[in-house]
Amino acid sequence: MQITNEDRVDFLKAYNNLRNILTNIHECQDLWMSDIRELESMEYLMRRVMKFSPQRDEDGRQMHYSDWVLTEEDGDE
């Protein structure tokens, strides 16, 4: 897998957003709704760039609430 410079910039933005969210949580002992949106954006970025997929059950159905795996391990490329 090769990560592009654009992906690295996206990860840098996500990393800095994560640091800001964690600082806010520590200082205020609270979580803003906009922080939740940012956390979800980070989740989608990681899923897309790192090629994560949900595990599948014996019948081939995706199990979204189980731990995710690398796409190539799931056979869903």
VENRA-V278831 format. One record per residue. OMEGA is omega in radians with two decimals (* if undefined). Layout:
OMEGA + OMEGA
This chain:
3.09 + 3.13 + -3.12 + 3.08 + 3.09 + 3.08 + 3.13 + 3.11 + 3.09 + 3.11 + 3.10 + 3.09 + 3.13 + 3.13 + 3.14 + 3.05 + 3.11 + 3.11 + 3.13 + 3.12 + -3.14 + 3.08 + 3.13 + 3.13 + -3.13 + -3.08 + -3.03 + -3.01 + -3.11 + 3.13 + -3.14 + 3.12 + 3.11 + 3.07 + 3.12 + 3.09 + 3.14 + 3.11 + 3.09 + 3.09 + 3.11 + 3.10 + -3.13 + 3.09 + -3.14 + -3.13 + -3.09 + -3.04 + -3.08 + 3.09 + 3.06 + 3.12 + 3.05 + 3.05 + 3.10 + 3.08 + -3.08 + -3.13 + 3.11 + 3.11 + 3.13 + 3.11 + -3.04 + -3.08 + 3.05 + 3.05 + 3.13 + -3.10 + 3.02 + -3.07 + -3.11 + 3.08 + -3.12 + -3.10 + -3.08 + -3.09 + *
